[in-house]
Amino acid sequence: MHAEVELSLNFDIKGRNFSKAGTISTKIKEILQELGIPMSIIRRTAIAAYEAEMNVVMYADKAQLTLCLTPAGISIIINDEGPGIEDIKQAMEEGFSTATDEIREMGFGAGMGLPNIKKNSDKMKISSIPGKGTSLDIFFNLSKVSEQ
Amino acid sequence: MSQYLHFIRVDTDKCEGRMQCMRVCPTQAIRVRKNKATIIEEKCIDCGECINACPSNAIIPLTDPFGELTKFRHTVAIPSPALYAQFGHKIMPDKILNGLKKLGFDDAFDLAPSCGEVSFAIQEFLREHKGPKPMISNACPTIVRLIQVKYPSLINHLTPLDIPREIAGREIKKKKSKRYGLKEKEIGTFYITPCPAKMISIKQPAGKQKSYLDGAISISDIYGPLLSAMENVENESYNKSLENLCILGMGWAMVGGICRTLRLKNSLAVSGLTETIKVFDDIEKGKLKHIDYIEAYSCPQGCVGGSLTVENLYISYNKILKIIEALEFQKIKACPDIQKVRKKYAQDYFFKKGKLEPRPLKPLNEDLAIAIKKRKEKEEIFASLPKIDCGACGSPTCMAFAEDVVKGEAKLTDCVIRKDK
């Protein structure tokens, strides 16, 4: 009966905009706090959203992030326009990174982003067309919270 | 009765509804309804920004009046090291402590050595610490409340050590009651405070049963009388005064002082709520795991920037810094004995009793489905608003107004700019 309750919000992320990087994941965190989502889930979501946001800032030209909330769960979908990922399996390995030295010097690009997103989310789907862009779909389960 | 005590009040006779307080409040805890400011107690973290911002002096910190002293058989003043920074560079702590005694306290206690002991204890703690990183200093009560309210997931990042003023209060009561044959409750311990937040940490300590301090008197209230009282106190020579100082303890008056005097390897110091919030956001994103310890103060430059201080905060910061530099330069080692600190540390002398609990804001609704529905309504209302955050409705931003409408605390018609569609 709760299926129709849904909050959907879109955010634009600009590639290379390091000064604003991280603001969207902070906003997402604040929305989840307003809803009274358990702390541990908020923290996992904030970390995953931040990593996903940083991936766009570091590698892509631009992206749209859609936050979709239902009593069943939190879904975050990011479709970016950018170089895409040649070998997703390799990109999922801890420590694999194509980051430039410049990005590494800023403390990013350690090859932990995607593995970290996977670790912190309940479901993760990723697909990519090299030369066009990447789609990332992450989900956090709330069904246990809703039952209470 | 409300659940949370606060020591900031709006004097409705003086309040002219000028909204300065509402605009500066970092947690959006103030609304102006019917031309008067009101504080949302659940959201207030007692930072005191509103006190400084109010052009009508209508926001009043509730510290203890001097008269409270008569309730005790023996009274001890325990000034924050920030008090030492309020007077010119020739007036050293020993003179200030003597001045306090002239004012009517039976004794005045230099808190710096206790601060120094806790500094060493922090060092001991960090060395063994295997838990979450970075650890965050709990010296500033506003920061502790900020974490309880807005960053509940960081609560286990706060150091579990008790704060120096509490440890000092505990020990003073123990020793004095023995010496004078009095009950501990007959000994009045008064903190001389640079901010109203210390008042709540005394009357409603976070995560502890009760405070060992009996009250707090503001630096701004005591400044004038103290200045006169010191007129007849003799000056020790500057160097002689330096020898009685604890370099580690002086650092507690200013941001970065703990890190600097301890020479902690990988620490970070931040002051001012806006900047602190940025740092805490980064911790939550998992960005600062390489940092061991964070000193965070809600007031700019640390306690010397408290809203109940008198001297310009950069001048007082400079005074503390000069004293620390003089001690470093002259290699005066007026520090607590680290061996003794280690022994006390092993005996749990420094650890706080009780557990600190988060205090997250009430969600839009307890039922998640209803909360989501309300959040959606809030977004729809926000879309219909002018988004210029003029504040004329009495809420600090259009987004806050949308939330007030959803919660039934404001009416959509309160927006004077929005045209009905």
Interface residues (C-beta under 8 A of the other chain):
Chain A: H2 V5 E6 L7 L9 G22 S25 T26 K29 I31 Q33 E34 L35 G36 I37 M39 S40 I42 R43 A46 I47 Y50 L69 T70 P71 G107 N116 L142 V145 S146
Chain B: K150 P152 S153 D281 D282 E284 K285 G286 K287 P358 P360 L361 K362 P363 L364 N365 E366 L368 A369 A371 I372 K373 R375 K376 E379 E403
